[in-house]
């Protein structure tokens, strides 16, 4: 499940042994080298991300209440430039770090202080980004990428002035493969010429007649 927000809100996390205190996490700063936007480099980087997330899916647990989640974050405060972070529960911190290094061996990962504790501006705006289609649709296929997909985001973040800060967060946790059934049904309906339009519920029909 992916949630995109512009301000990180700390939540209690859980482990196999029980709830994790909300402060039991590691803040990792990730420095990546500049890669020129050739078609080959873009597709290789996107494939590496696909492999990384596939490996992270190995964290899936049968008990949903004990399932950890972590976040990948981009921060720009107008003075220190753009920085990349991973906010990870301590019990899976080493695993996530190893998976990042496995796919991006040229990156540098080091412990960092929690940048959210330095926020002094009392004016805050929070925005959530949600999907417009069902979750089994890809946001975009990396085979269609013609430029770095982060370029538009980092370009906007680079315009932040010294009195502003923007935090972009991708909140991640593995989910069971049951979501695939809906996607398979959709594909089979297309192949068989059937409609994929969902039938309205009795409740929505009632509201429509009021």
C-alpha positions, 0 to 999 in steps of 0.5 A, a space after each residue: 500500500 502506498 500513501 503519498 503525503 507532504 508532511 510526515 506524521 509519526 505513528 505507532 509501529 508494530 513488531 512480532 513481539 507487540 507494539 513498537 514505540 513510535 520513537 523506535 526508528 532509524 533515520 537514514 540519509 541516502 546520498 545517490 550519485 548523479 546519473 545522466 538521463 540516458 534511456 539505458 540508465 533510466 530503465 536500469 534504475 527503474 528495474 533496480 527499484 522494481 527488484 528492491 520493492 520485490 525484495 522488501 515484500 519479503 517482510 510480509 507477515 500473516 498478522 496484519 497488526 504486527 506488519 511494519 511500515 517505513 517511509 522514503 522521503 525527499 526533503 528540501 528546506 531551501 538552505 541545505 538543498 534536496 536530501 533523501 531519507 528512509 525512516 525505518 523501524 529499528 528491527 528492519 533497518 539493517 534489512 532495508 539498508 542491505 536491499 538498497 545497497 544491493 540495487 544501488 551499490 554506489 549510494 551512500 547511507 548514513 544515520 541522520 537526525 530526525 529533520 522533523 524535530 527542527 521544524 519551527 515554521 508554525 504554518 503548515 499545509 498537508 496534502 494527500 495524493 491518492 490513485 485515480 484508478 484501481 490499485 492493480 493498475 500501474 502508476 506508470 510502466 518504467 518501460 515508457 519512461 523517457 526521462 528521470 521520473 523524479 526530475 519533475 519533483 526535484 525540479 519543483 523542490 529546488 525552487 523552495 526558498 530559504 523560508 520554506 520547506 517541503 517534505 515528500 513522503 512515500 509510506 510503504 508496507 507489504 500487502 498480501 497478494 490477494 489484490 491480484 485476483 481483482 486485476 486478473 478478473 479485470 483482464 479476463 473480462 477485457 479478453 472476453 468482451 465483458 464490462 468491468 463497470 461495477 454495479 452500483 450498490 443499493 445504497 448509491 441507487 437510493 441516494 441517486 433517487 433522493 
